């Protein structure tokens, strides 16, 4: 009788993806655990959660080479999101105009969201 096909090969390929997903969940859990309730009303908390979500999507693309060639987000859009996020953080720490912090945080979240939509749309088109 021939041996049944082994399922260990797909499990070995999934191991880095599962490890990365676990690390991102740990990062999100640390943000939630060590943040007081009032901070969740801050736009910076929204920026952090959006950045973690985008990092999860980009890490998924990095760890699955079959997806990476077809789905890429614009680098300038990611850079714009990072610059806006840093601007929001500095505006908060330096106690600059609160409207500046809100606008920078919103721009960062929108940049990360649009980049995520572009990548997910490319993955959906490739699949369908």
C-alpha positions as CSV (number, residue, x, y, z in Angstrom):
1,X,0.0,0.0,0.0
2,X,1.4,3.4,-0.9
3,X,1.7,5.9,1.9
4,X,-0.8,8.6,2.2
5,X,0.4,12.0,1.1
6,X,2.0,13.9,3.9
7,X,0.5,17.2,5.1
8,X,3.7,18.3,6.7
9,X,4.9,20.3,3.7
10,X,2.0,22.8,3.7
11,X,2.3,23.1,7.5
12,X,6.0,24.0,7.1
13,X,5.1,26.7,4.6
14,X,2.5,28.2,7.0
15,X,4.7,28.3,10.0
16,X,6.3,31.7,9.3
17,X,2.9,33.2,8.5
18,X,1.4,31.9,11.7
19,X,4.4,33.1,13.7
20,X,4.1,36.6,12.2
21,X,0.3,36.7,12.8
22,X,0.9,35.7,16.4
23,X,3.5,38.5,16.8
24,X,1.1,41.1,15.3
25,X,-1.7,39.9,17.6
26,X,0.7,40.3,20.5
27,X,1.6,43.8,19.4
28,X,-2.1,44.7,19.2
29,X,-2.8,43.1,22.6
30,X,0.0,45.1,24.2
31,X,-1.5,48.3,22.8
32,X,-4.9,47.4,24.2
33,X,-3.7,46.2,27.6
34,X,-1.3,49.0,28.4
35,X,-3.5,51.8,27.1
36,X,-6.0,53.5,29.5
37,X,-9.6,53.9,28.5
38,X,-9.4,57.6,27.7
39,X,-6.5,57.1,25.3
40,X,-8.8,55.1,22.9
41,X,-10.5,58.4,22.1
42,X,-7.2,59.8,20.9
43,X,-6.6,59.9,17.2
44,X,-3.1,58.5,17.9
45,X,-4.6,55.2,19.0
46,X,-6.4,55.0,15.7
47,X,-3.1,55.6,13.9
48,X,-1.4,52.9,15.8
49,X,-4.1,50.4,15.1
50,X,-4.2,51.3,11.4
51,X,-0.4,51.0,11.2
52,X,-0.6,47.5,12.9
53,X,-3.2,46.4,10.4
54,X,-1.2,47.6,7.4
55,X,1.9,46.0,8.8
56,X,-0.1,42.7,9.0
57,X,-1.1,43.0,5.4
58,X,2.4,43.9,4.2
59,X,3.9,41.1,6.3
60,X,1.5,38.6,4.7
61,X,2.7,39.7,1.3
62,X,6.3,39.4,2.4
63,X,5.9,35.9,3.7
64,X,3.9,34.5,0.8
65,X,6.1,35.0,-2.3
66,X,3.3,33.8,-4.6
67,X,1.2,36.9,-3.7
68,X,4.0,39.4,-3.5
69,X,4.7,39.7,-7.2
70,X,1.1,40.6,-8.1
71,X,0.0,42.9,-5.3
72,X,2.0,45.9,-4.3
73,X,0.9,49.1,-2.6
74,X,2.4,52.4,-3.7
75,X,5.5,53.1,-1.7
76,X,4.9,56.8,-1.8
77,X,1.5,56.2,-0.1
78,X,3.0,54.2,2.7
79,X,5.7,56.9,3.1
80,X,3.0,59.6,3.3
81,X,1.2,57.6,5.9
82,X,4.3,57.2,8.0
83,X,5.2,60.9,7.7
84,X,1.7,61.9,8.7
85,X,1.7,59.5,11.6
86,X,5.0,60.9,12.8
87,X,3.6,64.4,12.4
88,X,0.6,63.5,14.5
89,X,2.8,62.1,17.2
90,X,5.1,65.1,17.3
91,X,2.1,67.5,17.3
92,X,0.7,65.6,20.3
93,X,4.0,65.5,22.3
94,X,5.0,69.1,21.5
95,X,1.4,70.3,22.3
96,X,1.0,72.0,19.0
97,X,-2.4,72.9,17.6
98,X,-4.8,70.1,18.3
99,X,-6.4,70.5,14.8
100,X,-3.0,69.8,13.3
101,X,-2.7,66.5,15.2
102,X,-6.2,65.5,14.1
103,X,-5.5,66.3,10.5
104,X,-2.2,64.5,10.5
105,X,-3.7,61.4,12.2
106,X,-6.6,61.4,9.8
107,X,-4.3,61.7,6.8
108,X,-2.2,58.8,8.2
109,X,-5.2,56.5,8.6
110,X,-6.5,57.4,5.2
111,X,-3.1,56.7,3.6
112,X,-2.9,53.3,5.4
113,X,-6.4,52.5,4.5
114,X,-6.1,53.4,0.8
115,X,-2.9,51.3,0.6
116,X,-4.6,48.4,2.2
117,X,-7.5,48.7,-0.3
118,X,-5.2,48.8,-3.2
119,X,-3.3,45.7,-2.1
120,X,-6.5,43.7,-1.2
121,X,-8.1,44.7,-4.6
122,X,-5.0,43.4,-6.4
123,X,-5.2,40.2,-4.5
124,X,-8.9,39.8,-5.2
125,X,-8.3,40.4,-9.0
126,X,-5.6,37.8,-9.0
127,X,-7.8,35.3,-7.3
128,X,-10.8,35.8,-9.4
